[in-house]
């Protein structure tokens, strides 16, 4: 999918991976609907200029996602989505007394990370199927979702987060197979530990250990690393139905 003069929706765009991706797409000539549940999204869009349109919304609400899609359609259609919105909350199965900690947080994590992704896929595809085919292959759209290497290497206390991200990764191929008939691609990026606000409260020693454990380069994933990969996926029509680990080769234990 050519990026210049096309319309993209980026969720979680107020910070971290989403913000870096919105910036990169705008630099490449796109118009970007920047969506986030954070009230700061308006200022973030203002910072990126006229090619950025703010949308305050919740990805777990189909009406909110539909409203963001409608903004793109008003500009001539929705051509791509990079869905970065999500949470990384952790919770033990048992408390200090060996009692179950309950399921409320587990349900919230599944709702935001998994249901939010499902809604994005539905609403984006519903709009994209009506786009004019682009290029020699007749592409109509591309959707990039985000999981995590914890989907494959989940650690202690990450049952809620790891299972939600494993499910998001698992959506990729079935969605790509279903939407291929409409000329729509679906890809997933599974980042390793990233230097973003999501890990701002993580213990520093844990982050340093992750750097050391990364074969190369010995650092955390940067938001710009993610944005470059998202751009490459959008640009390369043969990338479809796949999960790409972005982690420098680290395997969590």
Secondary structure as GFF3:
##gff-version 3
##sequence-region A 1 253
A	DSSP	beta_strand	7	11	.	.	.	ID=ss1
A	DSSP	alpha_helix	16	27	.	.	.	ID=ss2
A	DSSP	beta_strand	31	36	.	.	.	ID=ss3
A	DSSP	alpha_helix	41	48	.	.	.	ID=ss4
A	DSSP	beta_strand	52	56	.	.	.	ID=ss5
A	DSSP	alpha_helix	62	74	.	.	.	ID=ss6
A	DSSP	beta_strand	80	83	.	.	.	ID=ss7
A	DSSP	alpha_helix	104	109	.	.	.	ID=ss8
A	DSSP	pi_helix	110	115	.	.	.	ID=ss9
A	DSSP	alpha_helix	116	128	.	.	.	ID=ss10
A	DSSP	beta_strand	141	146	.	.	.	ID=ss11
A	DSSP	alpha_helix	150	153	.	.	.	ID=ss12
A	DSSP	alpha_helix	159	179	.	.	.	ID=ss13
A	DSSP	three_ten_helix	180	182	.	.	.	ID=ss14
A	DSSP	beta_strand	184	191	.	.	.	ID=ss15
A	DSSP	three_ten_helix	197	199	.	.	.	ID=ss16
A	DSSP	alpha_helix	204	213	.	.	.	ID=ss17
A	DSSP	alpha_helix	223	235	.	.	.	ID=ss18
A	DSSP	beta_strand	243	246	.	.	.	ID=ss19
###
